Every structure is written in structure tokens, then in C-alpha cells.
Amino acid sequence: MQVSGQVAIVTGAGSGMGRATATALAAAGARVAFLDLRAEAAEAAARTAGGLGVACDVSDSAATEAAFATVRERLGPARILVNCAGVPDFAPVVGPDGPLQLERFNRVIAVNLGGTFNTIRLAAAGMMGLEPLAEGERGIIVNTTSIAATEGTEYTAAYTASKGGVHSLTIALAREFGNAGIRVLAIAPAGIRTAMMEMLPPPAQRAIEA
């Protein structure tokens, strides 16, 4: 797909990989919505690159529906979705204070896996209502998984499980949406020194980079 002139939504676009991706799409001529949990970060990134900044908690269905409605109203229907929103976690399942809290595990799953599904369901619904382009393509969805999805790293049970889920979700939806002209794919980077990476303690950073 030629991205010039197309509307693109990038989550986690206030910093790191998301911001770099959204900025590159804008430079290539796409009309880009920078979505991020932090409104100020989204707006600052969008202002610098020439896009639309929108606050969005991808784990909240109502908030995400409202954000997508804003994008459609301001920029038009999106043919491109890139999911970069995510949260890290580094903790033993059984540590000095006892077992890992289920709520902590669930939060990582809710953002990294649930948030990815949440944006996909909305983006795909919009794409399916569009006329196909010259080669029959209606849209493209790019998810961010991780090398952790297949390799695993100690003390990252929640994060690894969430990214493994994104990996499997991508395969399932690539098959489901393919006949509708919507491509679904994923990238699986190793450790990248971003703001999210810096949030982890040094032992976690070394383990991920190993």
C-alpha cells in the first residue's frame, strides 16, 4: 500500500517506537493520528511531525471508541493501524513477598493483548466498510509483539504471555481478514532502548538485551 494520502492510526505514539513509526508515516505523506495514554505526549509528538494527537487508553473500550471517532471526524477513515502501545513488567512469579498479584498480571494482559485486540476490532470494522484499492486491499494492521513471545525471559511472565498472545492473535486475524482485503502482520523486535525500556530495573534490561 502506498501510504501517502492515507489515514494512519498509531498507538503508543507519544514516545519510543510508536512515535518513531508515526513520525515516519507522516514524513511519507500519511495523515497520522498519534494516540497515547498521555494527552500531552500525543499532542507534542503530533505537533512536531504534523499530525493529530489524541488521548487514548487502549484498554478502555469506550475511550478507544471515542478516540477512533475523533480520528474519523478529523482525518477521515483509516486504512492503516499500527499497534505500539504497551506496558513492561519485571517481577518473579514467586518472590520474597509471596506470589505475584493477579491484578498486576491482568493489567499487563489488558493493555498489551486486550488493547491490541480493542483497536483492531474497531479499525477492521471501519476498513471493511471502505472500497478496496486498486489491488483489492482495504487496509493493513501491524502489531508489535516481541522476541520474548517465542524466547521468553525470566521474571517477565506477564509481558511474555501478553506478547505471545499478540503473536497468536495476529495469525488468527490474518486468516480471518485476508479475504476482506485487510492484511494483518506483526513485528517482533528484541530489546530497544526506549522510555519503556528505561522504566525497567537494570537487571531486567540486561536480561532482555542478552
C-alpha positions as a LaTeX table, in Angstrom:
\begin{tabular}{lrrr}
\hline
Residue & $x$ (\AA) & $y$ (\AA) & $z$ (\AA) \\
\hline
Met1 & 0.00 & 0.00 & 0.00 \\
Gln2 & 1.20 & 3.49 & $-0.81$ \\
Val3 & 0.81 & 5.34 & 2.48 \\
Ser4 & 0.82 & 8.84 & 1.02 \\
Gly5 & $-2.60$ & 10.38 & 1.47 \\
Gln6 & $-3.89$ & 7.53 & 3.63 \\
Val7 & $-5.08$ & 7.91 & 7.22 \\
Ala8 & $-2.97$ & 6.03 & 9.75 \\
Ile9 & $-3.57$ & 5.41 & 13.45 \\
Val10 & $-0.55$ & 4.65 & 15.64 \\
Thr11 & $-1.00$ & 3.74 & 19.31 \\
Gly12 & 1.67 & 4.43 & 21.88 \\
Ala13 & 2.74 & 7.29 & 19.63 \\
Gly14 & 3.78 & 9.66 & 22.38 \\
Ser15 & 7.26 & 8.17 & 22.65 \\
Gly16 & 9.60 & 5.38 & 21.61 \\
Met17 & 8.76 & 3.05 & 18.74 \\
Gly18 & 5.26 & 4.43 & 18.41 \\
Arg19 & 6.42 & 8.00 & 18.00 \\
Ala20 & 9.15 & 6.99 & 15.54 \\
Thr21 & 6.66 & 4.97 & 13.49 \\
Ala22 & 4.03 & 7.69 & 13.44 \\
Thr23 & 6.62 & 10.31 & 12.52 \\
Ala24 & 7.92 & 8.17 & 9.65 \\
Leu25 & 4.40 & 7.66 & 8.32 \\
Ala26 & 3.75 & 11.40 & 8.46 \\
Ala27 & 7.01 & 12.07 & 6.62 \\
Ala28 & 5.87 & 9.63 & 3.93 \\
Gly29 & 2.71 & 11.65 & 3.38 \\
Ala30 & 0.17 & 9.82 & 5.53 \\
Arg31 & $-2.38$ & 11.69 & 7.64 \\
Val32 & $-1.43$ & 10.34 & 11.04 \\
Ala33 & $-3.27$ & 10.15 & 14.34 \\
Phe34 & $-0.85$ & 9.93 & 17.27 \\
Leu35 & $-2.69$ & 8.03 & 20.02 \\
Asp36 & $-1.23$ & 7.81 & 23.51 \\
Leu37 & $-2.44$ & 7.41 & 27.08 \\
Arg38 & $-0.75$ & 10.72 & 27.87 \\
Ala39 & $-2.56$ & 13.53 & 26.07 \\
Glu40 & 0.37 & 15.95 & 26.31 \\
Ala41 & 2.81 & 13.43 & 24.83 \\
Ala42 & 0.44 & 12.61 & 21.97 \\
Glu43 & $-0.13$ & 16.26 & 21.15 \\
Ala44 & 3.56 & 17.17 & 21.37 \\
Ala45 & 4.61 & 14.33 & 19.07 \\
Ala46 & 1.84 & 15.15 & 16.60 \\
Arg47 & 2.68 & 18.83 & 16.62 \\
Thr48 & 6.33 & 18.12 & 15.82 \\
Ala49 & 5.58 & 15.69 & 12.99 \\
Gly50 & 2.44 & 17.30 & 11.62 \\
Gly51 & $-0.37$ & 15.02 & 12.74 \\
Leu52 & $-3.30$ & 14.76 & 15.12 \\
Gly53 & $-2.68$ & 13.99 & 18.79 \\
Val54 & $-5.43$ & 12.07 & 20.58 \\
Ala55 & $-5.50$ & 10.81 & 24.17 \\
Cys56 & $-6.46$ & 7.14 & 24.35 \\
Asp57 & $-6.35$ & 4.31 & 26.89 \\
Val58 & $-6.39$ & 1.29 & 24.59 \\
Ser59 & $-7.55$ & $-0.97$ & 27.42 \\
Asp60 & $-10.75$ & 1.09 & 27.80 \\
Ser61 & $-13.34$ & 0.26 & 25.14 \\
Ala62 & $-15.36$ & 3.47 & 25.45 \\
Ala63 & $-12.27$ & 5.69 & 25.44 \\
Thr64 & $-10.88$ & 3.93 & 22.38 \\
Glu65 & $-14.17$ & 4.14 & 20.52 \\
Ala66 & $-14.25$ & 7.88 & 21.24 \\
Ala67 & $-10.65$ & 8.30 & 20.05 \\
Phe68 & $-11.35$ & 6.44 & 16.81 \\
Ala69 & $-14.46$ & 8.56 & 16.24 \\
Thr70 & $-12.34$ & 11.70 & 16.66 \\
Val71 & $-9.81$ & 10.43 & 14.12 \\
Arg72 & $-12.51$ & 9.63 & 11.59 \\
Glu73 & $-14.14$ & 13.04 & 12.07 \\
Arg74 & $-10.88$ & 14.99 & 11.85 \\
Leu75 & $-8.84$ & 12.97 & 9.34 \\
Gly76 & $-11.21$ & 10.53 & 7.64 \\
Pro77 & $-11.44$ & 6.72 & 7.60 \\
Ala78 & $-8.22$ & 4.90 & 8.49 \\
Arg79 & $-6.65$ & 2.26 & 6.26 \\
Ile80 & $-3.56$ & 1.82 & 8.45 \\
Leu81 & $-3.29$ & 0.78 & 12.10 \\
Val82 & 0.00 & 0.27 & 13.92 \\
Asn83 & $-0.22$ & $-1.02$ & 17.50 \\
Cys84 & 2.74 & 0.10 & 19.60 \\
Ala85 & 1.03 & 0.80 & 22.93 \\
Gly86 & 2.24 & $-1.42$ & 25.72 \\
Val87 & 3.49 & $-1.64$ & 29.28 \\
Pro88 & 6.52 & $-3.54$ & 30.63 \\
Asp89 & 6.69 & $-5.70$ & 33.72 \\
Phe90 & 9.54 & $-7.41$ & 35.53 \\
Ala91 & 8.83 & $-9.49$ & 38.61 \\
Pro92 & 9.21 & $-13.08$ & 39.78 \\
Val93 & 6.02 & $-15.11$ & 39.95 \\
Val94 & 7.05 & $-16.09$ & 43.47 \\
Gly95 & 9.20 & $-13.50$ & 45.24 \\
Pro96 & 10.24 & $-12.51$ & 48.76 \\
Asp97 & 6.78 & $-11.06$ & 49.41 \\
Gly98 & 4.92 & $-14.09$ & 48.11 \\
Pro99 & 3.18 & $-14.82$ & 44.81 \\
Leu100 & 2.76 & $-12.16$ & 42.14 \\
Gln101 & $-0.53$ & $-10.33$ & 42.45 \\
Leu102 & $-3.07$ & $-11.47$ & 39.87 \\
Glu103 & $-4.13$ & $-7.85$ & 39.34 \\
Arg104 & $-0.61$ & $-6.96$ & 38.24 \\
Phe105 & $-0.56$ & $-9.81$ & 35.72 \\
Asn106 & $-4.02$ & $-8.92$ & 34.44 \\
Arg107 & $-3.10$ & $-5.27$ & 33.92 \\
Val108 & $-0.26$ & $-6.18$ & 31.56 \\
Ile109 & $-2.52$ & $-8.56$ & 29.64 \\
Ala110 & $-5.27$ & $-5.92$ & 29.48 \\
Val111 & $-3.03$ & $-3.30$ & 27.90 \\
Asn112 & $-0.70$ & $-5.33$ & 25.72 \\
Leu113 & $-3.09$ & $-8.01$ & 24.46 \\
Gly114 & $-6.55$ & $-6.64$ & 25.22 \\
Gly115 & $-5.61$ & $-3.17$ & 24.00 \\
Thr116 & $-4.27$ & $-4.58$ & 20.75 \\
Phe117 & $-7.48$ & $-6.53$ & 20.16 \\
Asn118 & $-9.56$ & $-3.49$ & 21.11 \\
Thr119 & $-8.01$ & $-1.25$ & 18.47 \\
Ile120 & $-8.02$ & $-3.99$ & 15.84 \\
Arg121 & $-11.74$ & $-4.68$ & 16.19 \\
Leu122 & $-12.54$ & $-1.00$ & 15.65 \\
Ala123 & $-10.05$ & $-0.43$ & 12.84 \\
Ala124 & $-11.09$ & $-3.58$ & 10.98 \\
Ala125 & $-14.77$ & $-2.67$ & 11.22 \\
Gly126 & $-14.01$ & 0.66 & 9.60 \\
Met127 & $-11.76$ & $-0.84$ & 6.92 \\
Met128 & $-14.36$ & $-3.41$ & 5.90 \\
Gly129 & $-16.73$ & $-0.59$ & 5.01 \\
Leu130 & $-14.24$ & 1.02 & 2.60 \\
Glu131 & $-13.97$ & 0.43 & $-1.10$ \\
Pro132 & $-10.90$ & $-1.67$ & $-1.93$ \\
Leu133 & $-7.89$ & $-0.02$ & $-3.52$ \\
Ala134 & $-6.56$ & $-0.97$ & $-6.94$ \\
Glu135 & $-5.09$ & $-4.29$ & $-5.79$ \\
Gly136 & $-8.08$ & $-5.24$ & $-3.67$ \\
Glu137 & $-6.56$ & $-4.01$ & $-0.40$ \\
Arg138 & $-8.78$ & $-2.30$ & 2.15 \\
Gly139 & $-6.25$ & $-1.82$ & 4.91 \\
Ile140 & $-3.26$ & $-3.03$ & 6.87 \\
Ile141 & $-2.81$ & $-3.71$ & 10.58 \\
Val142 & 0.65 & $-4.02$ & 12.13 \\
Asn143 & 1.03 & $-5.35$ & 15.67 \\
Thr144 & 4.06 & $-5.20$ & 17.92 \\
Thr145 & 4.94 & $-8.45$ & 19.60 \\
Ser146 & 8.43 & $-9.28$ & 20.90 \\
Ile147 & 11.19 & $-11.80$ & 20.71 \\
Ala148 & 10.00 & $-12.62$ & 24.24 \\
Ala149 & 6.89 & $-14.18$ & 22.71 \\
Thr150 & 8.92 & $-17.14$ & 21.47 \\
Glu151 & 12.12 & $-16.98$ & 23.54 \\
Gly152 & 10.84 & $-15.89$ & 26.94 \\
Thr153 & 12.83 & $-14.11$ & 29.62 \\
Glu154 & 12.86 & $-14.86$ & 33.33 \\
Tyr155 & 10.76 & $-12.61$ & 35.55 \\
Thr156 & 8.64 & $-11.42$ & 32.60 \\
Ala157 & 5.76 & $-13.91$ & 32.79 \\
Ala158 & 3.04 & $-11.31$ & 32.26 \\
Tyr159 & 4.84 & $-9.46$ & 29.48 \\
Thr160 & 5.89 & $-12.65$ & 27.70 \\
Ala161 & 2.36 & $-14.07$ & 27.90 \\
Ser162 & 0.89 & $-10.83$ & 26.55 \\
Lys163 & 3.24 & $-10.76$ & 23.58 \\
Gly164 & 2.70 & $-14.45$ & 22.90 \\
Gly165 & $-0.99$ & $-13.65$ & 22.79 \\
Val166 & $-0.42$ & $-10.85$ & 20.29 \\
His167 & 1.61 & $-13.24$ & 18.14 \\
Ser168 & $-1.21$ & $-15.81$ & 18.06 \\
Leu169 & $-3.88$ & $-13.14$ & 17.62 \\
Thr170 & $-2.05$ & $-11.81$ & 14.58 \\
Ile171 & $-2.00$ & $-15.23$ & 12.91 \\
Ala172 & $-5.69$ & $-15.82$ & 13.59 \\
Leu173 & $-6.78$ & $-12.42$ & 12.28 \\
Ala174 & $-4.53$ & $-12.58$ & 9.23 \\
Arg175 & $-6.53$ & $-15.64$ & 8.22 \\
Glu176 & $-9.87$ & $-14.13$ & 9.21 \\
Phe177 & $-9.43$ & $-10.78$ & 7.49 \\
Gly178 & $-7.41$ & $-11.85$ & 4.46 \\
Asn179 & $-10.38$ & $-12.42$ & 2.18 \\
Ala180 & $-11.70$ & $-8.97$ & 3.08 \\
Gly181 & $-8.52$ & $-7.35$ & 1.77 \\
Ile182 & $-7.09$ & $-6.49$ & 5.18 \\
Arg183 & $-3.52$ & $-7.58$ & 5.89 \\
Val184 & $-2.58$ & $-8.31$ & 9.49 \\
Leu185 & 1.06 & $-8.78$ & 10.41 \\
Ala186 & 3.43 & $-8.33$ & 13.33 \\
Ile187 & 6.96 & $-7.29$ & 14.08 \\
Ala188 & 8.92 & $-8.98$ & 16.89 \\
Pro189 & 11.80 & $-6.74$ & 17.97 \\
Ala190 & 14.37 & $-7.56$ & 20.60 \\
Gly191 & 15.30 & $-5.01$ & 23.25 \\
Ile192 & 15.17 & $-1.40$ & 22.04 \\
Arg193 & 16.31 & 1.40 & 24.30 \\
Thr194 & 13.12 & 3.39 & 24.62 \\
Ala195 & 11.41 & 5.16 & 27.52 \\
Met196 & 9.55 & 1.93 & 28.32 \\
Met197 & 12.83 & 0.02 & 28.47 \\
Glu198 & 14.29 & 2.65 & 30.79 \\
Met199 & 11.41 & 2.03 & 33.22 \\
Leu200 & 12.75 & $-1.45$ & 33.95 \\
Pro201 & 15.38 & $-2.08$ & 36.62 \\
Pro202 & 18.94 & $-2.68$ & 35.35 \\
Pro203 & 18.79 & $-6.48$ & 35.85 \\
Ala204 & 15.69 & $-6.61$ & 33.65 \\
Gln205 & 17.34 & $-4.53$ & 30.95 \\
Arg206 & 20.36 & $-6.80$ & 30.93 \\
Ala207 & 18.18 & $-9.91$ & 30.72 \\
Ile208 & 16.20 & $-8.54$ & 27.77 \\
Glu209 & 19.32 & $-7.39$ & 25.93 \\
Ala210 & 21.09 & $-10.74$ & 26.43 \\
\hline
\end{tabular}
